[in-house]
Amino acid sequence: MVKWNYLNWEEMVERAITFFKKIGHGQKVVLMHHGDCDGVVSALYIAETVKEIRGRYPDEILWVSTKSYKLKNEKALIDHLAPDVLLVTDLDLGKEPETLKHWADVIDNVFIYDHHNIDGSYKDAIPRSIEYLNARMLGIPRIWHPAAYFGYSLFKHFSKNDYPWLAALGLRGDHAFDEYEELKNEIRDKFPELLKEIENEDYKNLLEKLVYFVNAGFFHNPNGEDNISFKVLQKAMKKNDYTFVYSNEEEAASLFSKRQELKSDIEKIYDGAKDEAKIYEDIPLLVYRINTPHYILGVIASRLKDDHPDKIIYIFNQFDDEISGEIRQGEKIDVNLIKLLLGIGENFKYISVGGHPRAAGCLFPASKYDEYLRLLEGRIHEFI
Ligand SMILES: [Mn+2]
């Protein structure tokens, strides 16, 4: 049952504990998660929680790429699997009322944790029989606990070892680690080497290195079939040794090579962006359009942002008949990117818009590209 009036995070986690405790040994459990670092970490904690409770893991674990938010294939696969219990983490499904309604009709127990978004329409979109939790429901400013934090909070109730390095990794994946003082102190205390600055142009410290590797399994995965990051992290958790992730040994070897391939792709695309990006003179805007099957737009946008601290960075990528945009802003710019995006023009209809004030994304039909650019230029003129 969806409950909308939680007092605090603890109450929300209690609610999840009650749901999970009811999962039976004989039930068919399917777990579906977003494939990025936060999503993988949360899925791992959830899978281990299921194991603690009933002695075996979920029967199927599926990962979802950012580009498949409409979940066409996943929906068909879930229908085929016909689970008794469906667990979903780190996916914004309030936007998919038909999918939710369908699951509510055919699956007895559906649990969803998300933290991306919450708005008035979700109250109608989410069927009452689904157990839907989202830290944004609490309505506490700046509290939007990433999915990894949910997994960590849940797992703590069932296990003595809560693998703080794993929680730190998931939170760092969503750029939220700095906000968790208690966990940060624990890491400083037990795993100081994770936060020690290293002389390496690729990463500031080992924690960041781990995020790059885990995300490589997600970003550099055009066919989307292999849940390699999950498998590698699961083994690292079993060994309780995070160095396994970048060890180039056993299962980790495949993640290692993905990381190398991804790195060289990023270099190539980034070099192209440096030469070909359109930099506006009269407004603080940089626009670059690329085509890549990998989910690395955010990485490229972040690097461009560091090189152009006085610009708003737009990276566009076409996929089938849709264009996705990643938006960042340089240090010297301070605008709310969501407001900027939403105020683009009353008649412009996005397929979706999301993110945070300093890092956002959008999706719209490819046929609207020229119109969008015109509107964007005008919008920045008046907004800045
Ligand atoms: Mn997340």
Residues whose N, C-alpha, C, O or C-beta is under 5 A from the ligand:
A	BS01	MN	D38 D90 P146 A147 D174
